[in-house]
Amino acid sequence: MPKLPVVSGSEVVKALTKIGFFIDHQTGSHVIMRRDGEKVLTITVPQHRELKKGTLRAIIRQSGLTAEEFENLL
């Protein structure tokens, strides 16, 4: 498994918008993103300076991407 990049919450939000997610709303320091389609996907992204590896891995998995595909979006 490739090493995950060190990214911030806002960088993740920018990457997810490139694949069709949009900001639904924000609650405190967490941005809730949504992608409509055949199956509605909702992902919560914390707006931290640096996301922990487990959090980033969970966001990537929930979005349906691989680590390589996610890195190409950055």
C-alpha positions as CSV (number, residue, x, y, z in Angstrom):
1,M,0.0,0.0,0.0
2,P,1.4,3.4,-1.0
3,K,2.3,6.0,1.6
4,L,-0.4,8.5,2.1
5,P,0.4,12.2,1.6
6,V,0.2,14.7,4.4
7,V,-2.8,17.0,3.6
8,S,-5.0,19.5,5.2
9,G,-8.8,19.4,5.4
10,S,-9.2,22.1,2.8
11,E,-6.9,20.3,0.4
12,V,-9.2,17.2,0.7
13,V,-12.2,19.4,0.1
14,K,-10.7,20.8,-3.1
15,A,-9.7,17.3,-4.3
16,L,-13.2,15.9,-3.7
17,T,-14.9,18.7,-5.6
18,K,-12.9,17.6,-8.6
19,I,-14.8,14.3,-8.7
20,G,-18.3,15.7,-8.2
21,F,-18.7,16.3,-4.4
22,F,-20.0,19.6,-3.2
23,I,-20.2,21.2,0.2
24,D,-23.6,20.5,1.7
25,H,-23.0,22.4,5.0
26,Q,-20.5,23.0,7.7
27,T,-21.0,22.1,11.4
28,G,-18.2,23.7,13.5
29,S,-14.9,22.6,12.1
30,H,-16.3,19.8,10.0
31,V,-17.4,20.2,6.3
32,I,-20.1,17.8,5.2
33,M,-19.7,17.0,1.5
34,R,-22.2,15.2,-0.7
35,R,-22.4,13.7,-4.2
36,D,-25.7,13.0,-5.7
37,G,-26.3,10.3,-8.3
38,E,-27.5,6.7,-8.3
39,K,-26.3,6.4,-4.7
40,V,-26.0,9.5,-2.6
41,L,-22.6,9.7,-0.8
42,T,-21.9,11.9,2.2
43,I,-18.4,12.4,3.6
44,T,-17.4,14.4,6.6
45,V,-14.1,16.2,6.4
46,P,-12.5,17.8,9.4
47,Q,-11.0,21.2,8.7
48,H,-7.6,20.5,10.4
49,R,-4.2,21.7,9.3
50,E,-3.1,18.1,9.0
51,L,-5.4,15.0,8.8
52,K,-4.4,11.9,10.6
53,K,-3.6,8.9,8.4
54,G,-6.6,6.8,9.6
55,T,-9.0,9.7,9.0
56,L,-7.6,10.4,5.5
57,R,-7.7,6.6,4.6
58,A,-11.4,6.5,5.7
59,I,-12.3,9.5,3.6
60,I,-10.5,8.0,0.6
61,R,-12.3,4.7,1.1
62,Q,-15.7,6.3,1.5
63,S,-15.2,8.4,-1.7
64,G,-14.6,5.2,-3.6
65,L,-11.1,6.1,-4.7
66,T,-7.8,4.4,-4.3
67,A,-4.8,6.1,-2.7
68,E,-3.2,6.6,-6.1
69,E,-6.3,8.2,-7.6
70,F,-6.6,10.5,-4.6
71,E,-3.0,11.6,-5.0
72,N,-3.5,12.4,-8.6
73,L,-6.3,14.8,-7.6
74,L,-4.0,16.9,-5.4
